[in-house]
């Protein structure tokens, strides 16, 4: 991932710089409005850097999801539906994010402790304790 | 020999029991029955139950897709749980993660609003008729068992919450047990609402981000009712009126956009980006004098949009 970042960053910066140059050098006046999303991300901080990070985040998330067994045909649409903030969160900490429906290791000690905490109403692991 | 060892055993057992009870005491200390704010206690109906929330029993690890199917179907989105599984489930994690739960709601044309982390907010949404997806850790932090469920009702007298959860429809959980398991996800909960509806306790910033993220996926036309509702709720939000102006302009309503941008700068005179967009729309409408004024104000204000404003002013 680090190498990908090192390789992609300059390319993206170049692309963005060229992109903005061609816009400002365009002969026709551009009367396009500033989008709500651009205005909001500018309010939060450095807009250009965020933009680069965001593009990197999304490619990273795609790769991570594919590595986790998500169908190739689905992955692009899944990543497209993420907000910038969510994409960043996924890219940075997909491994640490709690995933609904993980399983408990079936150790006897764990079983006993959870049984007690279940009875005390602290947990809700075993249906028969309610 | 045995006699000599007995006291030791006894002491060890005693120590063990003491240690365990101490540990459990510490744990129970954090898990008292949650109290509602006095205000909520007074205004909330004593009990509430949202009728007609379809129940989808989860298979193996699929409480995420099952919960999503319940709230989406309830709100009129016709999508099967089988279709949602490849959209949100991560096989490698044997579960679904929070950002993708929100993203999937967005994909299906509803806006996900994360609620603030209180039982008050949760119950208020149920009373308003919005089923709430909650994330719980049913086990202890050391051996997590993450779980999504849908809260659909409550009873204040009995201190009980009613949830569609796992393989059980209308499961009843005491507030105390529920809150203990819910607190482990930092009381994470969200509702999925149509553009135009807002949760009652949502903060201005959160709603702004949620609607803006929806607009990024679905465009201005689908999002316009959400901005209308947002500015009706947060009438002093200059960013809200700015966003409304953008959405109106993108859907061909230039006079409406001008009005919204004007309201925006009336609330915050130093919002350069709103002056800039106001100027650009006025210019497109042929109102050159007024456009010059607005762009002039935008060009005065330092910030990200100053260069663009100056450039537009020079071209005039």
Interface residues (C-beta under 8 A of the other chain):
Chain A: X24 X29 X31 X32 X33 X34 X35 X36 X37 X39 X40 X42 X43 X47 X65 X67 X68 X69 X70 X71 X74 X77 X78 X80 X81 X82 X83 X84 X85 X86 X87 X89 X90 X94 X97 X98 X99 X100 X101 X102 X103 X104 X105 X110 X113 X114 X116 X117 X120 X121 X122 X123 X124 X125 X127 X130
Chain B: X24 X27 X28 X31 X58 X60 X61 X62 X63 X64 X67 X86 X87 X88 X90 X91 X92 X93 X94 X95 X96 X97 X98 X99 X100 X101 X102 X103 X104 X106 X107 X135 X136 X137 X138 X139 X140 X143 X144 X145 X146 X147 X148 X168 X173 X174 X176 X177 X180 X181 X185 X208 X209 X212 X213 X215 X216 X217 X239 X242 X243 X246 X247 X249 X273 X276 X277 X280 X281 X283 X284 X303 X304 X305 X308 X311 X312 X315
